[in-house]
Amino acid sequence: MLVEHVGRMAKEIERKFLVRGDQWQGLVSEKLTLKQAYVASMEDRSVRVRLTNETRATLTMKIGRAMTRDEFEYEIPVGDAEELIGNAIGLVIEKTRYKVPFKGFVWEVDVFRGAHRGLVIAEVEMKDESDDPELPDWLGREVTGEYRYSNQALATQFEQEYDELSHSA
């Protein structure tokens, strides 16, 4: 079966924080259920499959480990995503993502389920590294660039990193 993939290459520029409290919950504009897993994982690159609300699937390649990374994303059939998730390396990440608009930026608050239950991380995507979004009061410690808080590490290095992973902001 030939599938036409509509893809995009972009620069992903984001900051990431632990979350404290639940004041953000009253500001939510959208809620998504995500299941994602890694098909390939290397120190500075990954291939991830994601199923969103069980109705939309994407395959994403990311290259780099800094605040700015190359990102290639392609829509794929849901059945393909389910099969890839079943054959992925490491843990399958399950989380609910809440989109929270705040002073010109949209924060994505990820509430993890399963093996990482209790972990809550917020990230904000920016257009440029010089962007300086105002930080909401409900943010805790910044973890931008701390690999152990990346979804890639949470999926593939769970046993190595879990004891060092702080669930509190």
C-alpha positions in Angstrom: 0.0 0.0 0.0 1.5 3.3 -1.0 0.9 6.1 1.4 1.5 9.7 0.6 3.3 11.3 3.5 3.0 15.0 4.1 6.1 15.9 6.1 7.8 18.9 7.5 11.3 19.7 8.5 11.5 22.3 11.2 13.7 23.5 13.9 12.3 22.5 17.3 13.2 25.2 19.9 11.8 24.5 23.3 12.3 25.0 27.0 11.2 22.4 29.5 10.2 22.7 33.2 9.0 20.5 36.0 5.5 21.6 37.2 4.4 22.3 40.7 0.8 22.7 41.8 -2.3 22.5 39.6 -3.1 26.2 39.0 -2.6 25.5 35.3 -5.6 23.2 35.1 -8.1 26.1 34.9 -6.3 27.5 31.9 -6.4 24.4 29.6 -7.6 25.0 26.0 -7.1 21.5 24.7 -6.5 17.9 26.0 -4.8 15.1 24.0 -4.1 11.5 24.9 -0.7 10.4 23.7 1.0 7.1 23.3 4.5 7.1 22.0 7.5 4.9 21.6 10.9 4.8 20.0 11.9 2.8 17.0 15.5 3.9 17.1 17.5 5.8 19.7 21.0 7.1 19.6 22.8 9.7 21.7 21.9 12.7 19.5 19.0 11.4 17.4 15.8 9.4 17.6 12.9 8.0 15.6 9.6 8.2 17.5 6.1 7.0 16.7 3.2 8.7 18.3 -0.5 7.9 18.4 -2.7 10.9 19.3 -6.2 10.3 20.6 -6.0 6.8 19.0 -7.0 8.5 15.7 -3.9 10.2 14.3 -0.3 8.8 14.0 3.0 10.4 13.2 6.6 9.3 12.7 9.1 11.8 13.9 12.9 12.0 13.5 14.8 14.4 15.8 18.5 15.2 15.5 20.4 17.1 18.2 20.3 17.4 21.9 20.4 21.2 22.5 17.5 23.6 22.9 17.3 23.7 19.1 17.0 20.4 17.2 16.2 19.4 13.6 12.8 17.7 13.5 11.2 15.8 10.6 7.6 14.7 11.1 5.3 12.6 8.9 1.8 11.4 9.2 1.4 7.6 9.0 -1.5 5.2 9.1 -2.8 4.4 12.6 -2.3 0.6 12.0 1.4 1.2 11.1 1.8 3.2 14.3 0.3 0.5 16.4 2.6 -2.1 14.9 5.6 0.1 15.4 4.7 0.7 19.0 4.4 -3.0 19.5 7.9 -3.4 18.3 9.5 -0.4 19.9 12.6 -0.4 22.1 12.2 0.4 25.8 9.0 1.6 27.5 5.9 2.9 25.7 5.3 6.5 27.1 1.7 7.2 27.9 0.6 10.7 28.9 -2.1 13.3 28.7 -1.0 16.6 27.1 -2.8 19.7 28.1 -2.4 22.9 26.0 -2.3 26.0 28.2 -2.1 29.4 26.6 -0.2 31.9 28.7 0.8 35.5 27.7 1.4 34.9 24.0 2.8 31.3 24.2 1.1 27.9 24.4 2.5 25.7 27.1 2.2 21.9 26.8 1.8 20.3 30.1 2.4 16.5 30.0 0.9 14.4 32.8 2.5 11.0 32.6 0.8 7.7 33.3 2.1 4.2 33.7 5.8 3.8 34.7 6.2 7.5 35.1 3.0 8.3 36.9 3.4 11.4 39.0 5.8 13.1 36.6 4.5 16.4 35.2 6.5 18.4 32.7 5.7 21.6 30.9 7.4 22.7 27.7 7.0 25.8 25.5 8.0 25.9 21.9 9.5 29.1 20.6 10.2 30.5 17.2 13.7 31.7 18.1 16.2 31.0 20.9 16.0 34.6 21.8 12.3 34.4 22.6 11.7 35.1 26.3 8.3 33.8 27.3 7.0 34.9 30.7 7.1 32.0 33.1 3.8 31.0 34.8 3.9 30.7 38.6 3.1 27.0 38.4 6.4 26.2 36.8 9.2 24.6 38.9 12.8 24.0 38.1 13.9 24.3 34.5 15.1 21.0 33.0 15.9 22.2 29.4 18.8 20.2 28.1 18.7 17.6 30.9 18.5 14.5 28.8 17.0 12.3 31.6 13.8 14.4 31.3 13.5 13.8 27.5 10.8 11.4 26.3 13.6 9.5 24.6 15.4 8.9 27.9 12.2 8.2 29.8 11.4 5.4 27.2 14.8 3.9 26.7 16.8 4.5 29.9 14.1 4.0 32.5 16.0 1.5 34.7 19.2 3.6 34.6 17.6 7.0 35.2 14.6 6.3 37.5 16.4 6.6 40.8 17.8 10.0 39.8 14.6 11.4 38.3 12.9 14.0 40.5 9.1 14.0 40.3 8.8 17.3 42.2 9.5 20.8 41.1 
